[in-house]
Amino acid sequence: MSDPAGQSGAVCEPRQQAGCSQHIDDRQFARWTRLLEGRAGLFIAPERKSFLASGLRARMRETGCEDLAEYYQLLSSPAMQAREWPLLVDQLTVHETCFFRHAPSMRLVEKVVLPEHSASMTTFNAWSVACSTGEEAYSLAMLIDHFYAGNSTARRFGVTGTDISLPALQQARTGAYMDRRLKDIPEDFRERYCTPVIQRRFEVEKELRERVCFAQLNLRDVASAPMADMDLVFCQNLLIYYDRERRLEIVNSLSDCLRPGGVLVLGPGELLNWQHPHMEKVRYQDTLAYRRTD
């Protein structure tokens, strides 16, 4: 997924290992993390100081800045903010994900969430939080479409993918991926939903792509996000990059976006001993999920 050192599903090491040997002291680290968290909602733990230094210096090379102070000033410049901030955020987020990434959670959606929902509802709205380049959102769309294809009653559904990284979202909207990604997609889904294109690439078929939309969202702003009455909120490989207090804030906000009976799916082990007056745990092997009860 893709989320701030935390928000593209997770923060990973930047693509260019630039300047890892150069030192960023505690004062500079505190200054930069305050700026990043306040401006972009990026949380970077103290043990990832070298990761931050590497990412900053990768962008400094691209912008021609010779030191951290000069780059900090550039980011504060109104003339450069709109162009440089998205590039820095993209540098500090991970885009390494895959289709059907956590099989037990996908089975939970297929075997529990969708059958429960179909008994009483004719529409289904899912949200892929920190969707990165879109593989998770399209995986959910394939599952939902396949489930409803075998149902005689007409159903409407949509999947929304959100992420902080604009380049990742741009890639997601194309629905085009390298052929090596096909290995993660079940064979019957590959035949039904994937169309070969040139240069060892494939694309998600057009009709399914039209069921999926993508939008930029900073997790700092989840509480005010225009997401409501969701049947499914899928948020994995994200919370581990935040401290417990921030994890609780995020999950509480996500739970508020669910309709009664809606399900929140997290990554196993990402949040321990969470309790909410309007959420109950869903018991399914190797998963962590909660159902809205009110």
Sine and cosine of phi, psi and omega as CSV:
sin_phi,cos_phi,sin_psi,cos_psi,sin_omega,cos_omega
0.00,0.00,-0.08,-1.00,-0.02,-1.00
-0.65,-0.76,0.86,-0.51,0.03,-1.00
-0.28,-0.96,0.20,-0.98,-0.15,-0.99
-0.86,0.50,0.57,-0.82,0.05,-1.00
-0.28,0.96,0.78,0.62,-0.72,-0.69
0.88,-0.48,-0.14,0.99,-0.13,-0.99
-0.88,-0.48,-0.17,0.99,0.13,-0.99
-0.99,-0.13,0.78,0.63,-0.08,-1.00
0.99,0.12,-0.50,0.86,-0.01,-1.00
0.07,-1.00,0.37,-0.93,0.14,-0.99
-0.99,-0.11,0.71,-0.70,0.01,-1.00
-0.86,-0.51,0.08,-1.00,0.06,-1.00
-0.91,0.42,0.64,-0.77,-0.03,-1.00
-0.88,0.47,0.39,-0.92,-0.08,-1.00
-0.90,0.43,-0.49,0.87,0.04,-1.00
-0.93,-0.37,0.83,-0.56,-0.02,-1.00
-0.99,0.11,0.93,0.37,-0.14,-0.99
-1.00,-0.04,0.78,-0.62,0.21,-0.98
0.93,0.38,0.38,0.93,-0.05,-1.00
-0.90,0.44,-0.42,0.91,-0.02,-1.00
-0.99,0.15,-0.25,0.97,0.01,-1.00
-0.99,0.14,0.57,-0.82,-0.17,-0.99
-1.00,-0.09,0.62,-0.78,0.18,-0.98
-0.85,-0.52,0.87,-0.50,-0.11,-0.99
-0.98,0.19,0.11,-0.99,-0.09,-1.00
-0.88,0.47,-0.61,0.79,-0.01,-1.00
-0.91,0.41,-0.72,0.70,0.02,-1.00
-0.90,0.44,-0.66,0.75,0.00,-1.00
-0.87,0.49,-0.70,0.71,0.00,-1.00
-0.89,0.46,-0.65,0.76,0.00,-1.00
-0.90,0.44,-0.71,0.70,-0.04,-1.00
-0.94,0.34,-0.64,0.77,-0.01,-1.00
-0.93,0.38,-0.56,0.83,0.09,-1.00
-0.89,0.46,-0.69,0.72,0.00,-1.00
-0.90,0.44,-0.74,0.67,-0.06,-1.00
-0.91,0.41,-0.65,0.76,0.01,-1.00
-0.95,0.31,-0.62,0.78,-0.01,-1.00
-0.95,0.31,-0.61,0.79,-0.09,-1.00
-1.00,0.03,-0.61,0.79,-0.13,-0.99
-0.80,-0.60,-0.01,1.00,-0.01,-1.00
0.96,0.29,0.27,0.96,0.01,-1.00
-0.99,0.13,0.81,-0.59,0.05,-1.00
-0.94,-0.33,0.84,-0.54,0.01,-1.00
-0.82,-0.57,0.89,-0.46,-0.06,-1.00
-0.94,0.33,0.43,-0.90,-0.02,-1.00
-0.81,0.58,-0.57,0.82,-0.02,-1.00
-0.94,0.33,-0.12,0.99,0.03,-1.00
-0.96,-0.28,0.50,0.87,0.00,-1.00
-0.87,0.49,-0.69,0.73,-0.01,-1.00
-0.91,0.40,-0.56,0.83,0.08,-1.00
-0.88,0.47,-0.70,0.71,0.02,-1.00
-0.89,0.46,-0.71,0.70,0.00,-1.00
-0.86,0.51,-0.66,0.76,0.01,-1.00
-0.89,0.46,-0.73,0.68,0.00,-1.00
-0.90,0.44,-0.67,0.74,0.01,-1.00
-0.89,0.46,-0.70,0.71,-0.06,-1.00
-0.95,0.30,-0.45,0.90,0.13,-0.99
-0.89,0.47,-0.68,0.73,0.03,-1.00
-0.96,0.29,-0.54,0.84,0.05,-1.00
-0.88,0.47,-0.65,0.76,0.04,-1.00
-0.88,0.48,-0.67,0.74,-0.04,-1.00
-0.93,0.38,-0.52,0.85,-0.06,-1.00
-0.99,-0.12,-0.12,0.99,0.01,-1.00
0.99,0.17,0.23,0.97,0.03,-1.00
-0.98,0.20,0.65,-0.76,-0.08,-1.00
-1.00,-0.08,-0.33,0.94,0.03,-1.00
-0.52,-0.86,0.17,-0.99,-0.07,-1.00
-0.90,0.44,-0.59,0.81,-0.01,-1.00
-0.90,0.44,-0.65,0.76,0.00,-1.00
-0.92,0.39,-0.64,0.77,0.01,-1.00
-0.93,0.36,-0.61,0.79,0.06,-1.00
-0.87,0.50,-0.68,0.73,0.01,-1.00
-0.91,0.42,-0.62,0.79,0.02,-1.00
-0.89,0.46,-0.68,0.73,0.01,-1.00
-0.91,0.42,-0.40,0.91,0.00,-1.00
-1.00,0.06,-0.13,0.99,-0.03,-1.00
-0.98,0.20,0.83,-0.56,0.02,-1.00
-0.82,0.57,-0.54,0.84,-0.05,-1.00
-0.94,0.33,-0.41,0.91,-0.08,-1.00
-0.95,-0.31,-0.26,0.96,-0.12,-0.99
-0.84,0.55,-0.75,0.66,-0.10,-0.99
-0.89,0.46,-0.54,0.84,-0.05,-1.00
-1.00,0.03,-0.67,0.74,-0.16,-0.99
-1.00,0.09,-0.56,0.83,-0.03,-1.00
-0.86,0.51,-0.73,0.68,0.03,-1.00
-0.86,0.50,-0.56,0.83,0.00,-1.00
-0.94,0.33,-0.63,0.78,0.06,-1.00
-0.92,0.40,-0.70,0.71,0.02,-1.00
-0.86,0.51,-0.67,0.74,0.02,-1.00
-0.90,0.44,-0.59,0.81,0.02,-1.00
-0.91,0.42,-0.52,0.86,-0.09,-1.00
-0.99,-0.17,0.29,0.96,0.06,-1.00
-0.81,-0.59,0.40,-0.92,-0.02,-1.00
-0.98,-0.19,0.56,-0.83,0.04,-1.00
-0.83,-0.55,0.28,0.96,-0.01,-1.00
-1.00,0.07,0.96,-0.29,0.02,-1.00
-0.55,-0.84,-0.11,-0.99,0.02,-1.00
-0.36,-0.93,0.20,-0.98,0.07,-1.00
-0.95,0.31,0.59,-0.80,0.07,-1.00
0.76,0.65,0.77,0.64,-0.19,-0.98
-0.89,0.46,-0.71,0.71,0.01,-1.00
-0.90,-0.44,0.99,-0.15,-0.14,-0.99
-0.84,0.55,-0.68,0.73,0.00,-1.00
-0.87,0.49,-0.61,0.79,0.02,-1.00
-0.93,0.37,-0.59,0.80,0.06,-1.00
-0.91,0.40,-0.62,0.79,0.05,-1.00
-0.91,0.41,-0.59,0.81,0.07,-1.00
-0.85,0.53,-0.71,0.71,0.03,-1.00
-0.89,0.46,-0.71,0.70,-0.07,-1.00
-0.94,0.35,-0.67,0.74,-0.16,-0.99
-1.00,-0.07,-0.39,0.92,-0.07,-1.00
-0.88,-0.48,-0.84,0.54,-0.13,-0.99
-0.89,0.45,-0.79,0.62,-0.06,-1.00
-0.91,0.40,-0.71,0.71,0.05,-1.00
-0.88,0.48,-0.66,0.75,0.04,-1.00
-0.88,0.48,-0.68,0.73,-0.05,-1.00
-0.92,0.38,-0.67,0.75,-0.11,-0.99
-0.92,0.40,-0.32,0.95,-0.02,-1.00
-0.93,0.36,-0.38,0.92,-0.11,-0.99
-0.71,-0.70,-0.20,0.98,-0.11,-0.99
-0.82,-0.57,0.49,-0.87,0.02,-1.00
-0.93,-0.37,0.03,1.00,0.11,-0.99
-0.77,-0.64,0.42,-0.91,0.00,-1.00
-0.59,-0.81,0.82,-0.57,-0.01,-1.00
-0.85,-0.52,0.83,-0.55,-0.03,-1.00
-0.87,-0.49,0.50,-0.87,-0.01,-1.00
-0.79,-0.62,0.86,-0.51,0.11,-0.99
-0.99,-0.13,0.96,-0.28,-0.06,-1.00
-1.00,0.09,0.71,-0.70,-0.03,-1.00
0.84,0.54,0.87,0.49,-0.18,-0.98
-0.99,0.16,-0.15,0.99,-0.02,-1.00
0.83,0.56,-0.78,-0.62,-0.08,-1.00
-1.00,0.02,0.23,0.97,0.23,-0.97
0.98,-0.20,-0.12,0.99,-0.08,-1.00
-0.86,0.51,-0.66,0.75,-0.01,-1.00
-0.91,0.41,-0.70,0.72,0.00,-1.00
-0.87,0.49,-0.68,0.73,0.02,-1.00
-0.94,0.33,-0.54,0.84,0.07,-1.00
-0.88,0.48,-0.71,0.70,0.03,-1.00
-0.89,0.46,-0.65,0.76,0.01,-1.00
-0.89,0.45,-0.64,0.77,0.05,-1.00
-0.89,0.46,-0.72,0.70,0.01,-1.00
-0.86,0.51,-0.73,0.68,-0.06,-1.00
-0.92,0.40,-0.72,0.69,-0.01,-1.00
-0.89,0.45,-0.67,0.74,0.01,-1.00
-0.89,0.45,-0.66,0.75,0.01,-1.00
-0.89,0.45,-0.73,0.68,-0.07,-1.00
-0.97,0.24,-0.33,0.94,0.04,-1.00
-0.90,0.44,-0.46,0.89,0.00,-1.00
-1.00,-0.04,0.17,0.98,-0.02,-1.00
-0.94,-0.34,0.74,-0.67,-0.09,-1.00
-0.95,0.32,-0.36,0.93,0.00,-1.00
-1.00,0.09,0.74,-0.67,0.01,-1.00
-0.88,0.47,0.71,-0.71,-0.02,-1.00
-0.78,-0.62,0.54,-0.84,0.10,-0.99
-0.90,-0.43,0.66,-0.75,0.05,-1.00
-0.52,-0.85,0.34,-0.94,0.07,-1.00
-0.49,-0.87,0.49,-0.87,0.05,-1.00
-0.83,-0.56,0.75,-0.66,0.07,-1.00
-0.93,-0.37,0.78,-0.62,0.07,-1.00
-0.93,-0.36,0.75,-0.66,0.02,-1.00
-0.82,-0.57,0.51,-0.86,0.02,-1.00
-0.34,-0.94,0.32,-0.95,0.03,-1.00
-1.00,0.10,-0.38,0.92,-0.11,-0.99
-1.00,0.04,0.90,-0.43,0.03,-1.00
-0.91,0.41,-0.68,0.73,0.06,-1.00
-0.87,0.50,-0.63,0.78,0.03,-1.00
-0.90,0.44,-0.67,0.74,0.00,-1.00
-0.92,0.40,-0.60,0.80,0.05,-1.00
-0.87,0.49,-0.68,0.73,0.06,-1.00
-0.89,0.45,-0.68,0.73,-0.04,-1.00
-0.86,0.51,-0.66,0.75,-0.06,-1.00
-0.90,0.44,-0.46,0.89,0.01,-1.00
-0.94,0.33,-0.50,0.86,-0.05,-1.00
0.92,0.39,0.35,0.94,-0.05,-1.00
-0.93,-0.37,0.69,-0.72,-0.09,-1.00
-0.59,-0.81,0.32,-0.95,0.06,-1.00
-0.94,0.34,0.49,-0.87,-0.05,-1.00
-0.85,0.52,-0.48,0.88,-0.02,-1.00
-0.88,0.48,-0.34,0.94,0.04,-1.00
-0.95,0.30,-0.31,0.95,-0.05,-1.00
-0.89,0.46,-0.47,0.88,-0.06,-1.00
-0.88,0.47,-0.38,0.92,-0.03,-1.00
-1.00,0.04,-0.13,0.99,-0.06,-1.00
-0.98,-0.18,0.76,-0.65,0.04,-1.00
-0.80,0.60,0.57,-0.82,-0.13,-0.99
-0.83,0.55,-0.70,0.71,-0.04,-1.00
-0.92,0.40,-0.50,0.86,0.07,-1.00
-0.96,0.28,-0.59,0.81,0.05,-1.00
-0.86,0.51,-0.70,0.72,-0.04,-1.00
-0.92,0.38,-0.56,0.83,-0.11,-0.99
-1.00,0.04,-0.59,0.81,-0.20,-0.98
-0.90,-0.43,-0.07,1.00,-0.09,-1.00
-0.87,-0.49,0.77,-0.63,-0.05,-1.00
-0.89,-0.45,0.83,-0.56,0.03,-1.00
-0.90,0.44,0.62,-0.78,0.12,-0.99
-0.75,-0.66,-0.21,-0.98,-0.12,-0.99
-0.97,0.24,0.27,-0.96,0.13,-0.99
0.84,0.54,0.76,0.66,0.08,-1.00
0.81,0.59,0.69,0.72,0.03,-1.00
-0.79,-0.62,0.32,-0.95,0.12,-0.99
-0.68,-0.73,0.27,-0.96,0.07,-1.00
-0.73,-0.68,0.49,-0.87,0.09,-1.00
-0.93,0.37,0.69,-0.72,-0.11,-0.99
-0.88,0.48,0.51,-0.86,-0.21,-0.98
-0.85,0.52,-0.69,0.72,-0.06,-1.00
-0.88,0.48,-0.62,0.79,0.03,-1.00
-0.95,0.30,-0.64,0.76,0.03,-1.00
-0.84,0.54,-0.57,0.82,-0.01,-1.00
-0.94,0.35,-0.24,0.97,0.08,-1.00
-1.00,0.09,-0.17,0.98,-0.12,-0.99
-0.88,-0.47,0.75,-0.67,0.08,-1.00
-0.82,-0.57,0.41,-0.91,-0.05,-1.00
-0.78,-0.63,0.59,-0.80,-0.02,-1.00
-0.52,-0.86,0.51,-0.86,0.06,-1.00
-0.98,0.21,0.71,-0.70,0.06,-1.00
-0.51,-0.86,0.79,-0.62,0.11,-0.99
-1.00,0.01,0.79,-0.61,-0.02,-1.00
-0.87,0.50,-0.34,0.94,0.11,-0.99
-0.87,0.50,-0.43,0.90,-0.09,-1.00
-0.95,-0.30,0.30,0.95,-0.05,-1.00
-0.84,0.54,-0.64,0.77,-0.06,-1.00
-0.87,0.49,-0.47,0.88,-0.02,-1.00
-0.96,-0.28,0.19,0.98,-0.02,-1.00
-0.93,0.38,0.58,-0.82,-0.01,-1.00
-0.99,0.16,0.79,0.62,-0.01,-1.00
-0.87,-0.48,0.85,-0.52,-0.04,-1.00
-0.54,-0.84,0.44,-0.90,0.05,-1.00
0.82,0.57,0.65,0.76,0.04,-1.00
-0.97,0.22,0.62,-0.79,0.08,-1.00
-1.00,0.09,-0.45,0.89,-0.01,-1.00
-0.54,-0.84,0.78,-0.63,0.16,-0.99
-0.87,-0.50,0.86,-0.51,-0.09,-1.00
-0.92,-0.39,0.92,-0.39,-0.09,-1.00
-0.67,-0.74,0.99,-0.16,-0.06,-1.00
-0.79,-0.62,0.41,-0.91,0.05,-1.00
0.83,0.55,0.62,0.78,-0.04,-1.00
-0.78,-0.63,-0.77,0.63,-0.15,-0.99
-0.90,0.45,-0.44,0.90,-0.03,-1.00
-0.88,0.48,-0.27,0.96,-0.02,-1.00
-1.00,-0.05,0.07,1.00,0.01,-1.00
-0.88,-0.47,0.38,-0.92,0.13,-0.99
-0.96,0.28,0.21,-0.98,-0.14,-0.99
-0.88,0.47,-0.63,0.77,-0.03,-1.00
-0.86,0.50,-0.70,0.72,0.00,-1.00
-0.95,0.33,-0.58,0.82,0.06,-1.00
-0.85,0.53,-0.71,0.71,-0.02,-1.00
-0.89,0.45,-0.65,0.76,0.03,-1.00
-0.87,0.49,-0.71,0.70,-0.04,-1.00
-0.90,0.43,-0.75,0.66,-0.06,-1.00
-0.92,0.38,-0.62,0.79,0.06,-1.00
-0.88,0.47,-0.65,0.76,0.03,-1.00
-0.92,0.39,-0.65,0.76,0.02,-1.00
-0.90,0.44,-0.63,0.78,-0.01,-1.00
-0.91,0.42,-0.49,0.87,0.03,-1.00
-0.94,0.34,-0.26,0.97,-0.01,-1.00
-1.00,0.03,-0.07,1.00,-0.04,-1.00
-1.00,0.02,0.54,-0.84,0.19,-0.98
-0.98,0.19,0.27,-0.96,0.13,-0.99
-0.83,0.55,0.80,-0.60,-0.06,-1.00
1.00,-0.06,-0.21,0.98,0.03,-1.00
-0.93,0.36,0.40,-0.92,-0.13,-0.99
-0.85,-0.52,0.71,-0.71,0.10,-1.00
-0.97,-0.26,0.85,-0.52,0.00,-1.00
-0.94,-0.35,0.85,-0.52,0.02,-1.00
-0.93,-0.37,0.13,-0.99,0.10,-0.99
-0.98,0.20,0.68,-0.73,0.01,-1.00
-0.81,0.59,0.75,-0.66,0.03,-1.00
0.99,0.11,-0.04,1.00,-0.06,-1.00
-0.98,0.22,-0.37,0.93,-0.01,-1.00
-0.52,-0.85,0.89,-0.45,-0.04,-1.00
-0.98,-0.21,0.61,-0.79,0.14,-0.99
0.84,0.55,0.62,0.79,0.05,-1.00
-1.00,0.09,0.70,-0.71,0.06,-1.00
-0.76,-0.66,0.60,-0.80,-0.02,-1.00
-0.58,-0.81,0.70,-0.72,-0.08,-1.00
-0.88,0.47,-0.34,0.94,-0.06,-1.00
-0.88,-0.48,0.34,0.94,0.00,-1.00
-0.76,-0.65,0.64,-0.77,0.08,-1.00
-0.83,-0.55,0.53,-0.85,-0.03,-1.00
-0.96,0.28,0.66,-0.75,0.08,-1.00
-1.00,-0.10,0.84,-0.54,-0.05,-1.00
-1.00,0.01,0.93,-0.37,0.06,-1.00
-0.43,-0.90,0.71,-0.71,-0.17,-0.99
-0.83,0.56,0.73,-0.68,0.09,-1.00
0.88,0.48,0.49,0.87,0.04,-1.00
-0.73,-0.68,0.25,-0.97,0.12,-0.99
-0.73,-0.68,0.94,-0.35,-0.07,-1.00
-0.52,-0.85,0.44,-0.90,-0.02,-1.00
-0.69,-0.72,0.56,-0.83,-0.01,-1.00
-0.92,-0.38,0.69,-0.72,0.06,-1.00
-0.95,0.31,0.76,-0.65,-0.11,-0.99
-0.97,-0.23,-0.32,0.95,-0.06,-1.00
-0.99,-0.11,0.00,0.00,0.00,0.00
